[in-house]
Amino acid sequence: MTEPIDAEVQYIVARYGIRKTHLALLNMMKEEHEYLHEYFNKTDPLVSPHNLQTPPEPVVQPTPVKKERKQRMKKIMPQVVNEPAVLAENEVKDVVVLTSDKFRDPKEMKEYQKTAEDARRKLNEEAGLQLHQILTKENLKQWVEVEGHTYAWVAREKAGCPDTQVAATAQMMGVKSKISRKRGMIMSGK
């Protein structure tokens, strides 16, 4: 069974830590010794104030300052938008307009992708086009393999469906994007 003083000492050590408790005890003993030395006016060679040494003050090391990390910005290629422009009397030509959409976080990109897919789906429905008419093997080969577009681009600009559906359809038809080919080569070690 523990003594009551042991429980109190454990409480003090738990609250203040061993170092602070030890330093406080040393200071108390030093003060007691000085008082007793004055009272009896004699010096005990074994317990003199000169023999009592307080441990050196702990060296406080400055906390390292964290360097600010540079945030990576993904390079987003300018988006090409084809808009008809009227130049002269009823003469219509396609004008290529370069826009730079820079997305700062993935949420914005997902929202942009979803909005564009919905808009394209509505256009396709209005034109009477169905998804299986758009996602043909020939079209996918042209857009993905020949022109080098991503599944997300096909979903956003042509099909109006989720890019996962475009990827699954392309995989089922044996059409692979350049990115999937590179991943396959890396995974196989070739």
Order of alpha helices (4+ residues) and beta strands (2+ residues): alpha-alpha-beta-beta-alpha-alpha-alpha-alpha-alpha-alpha
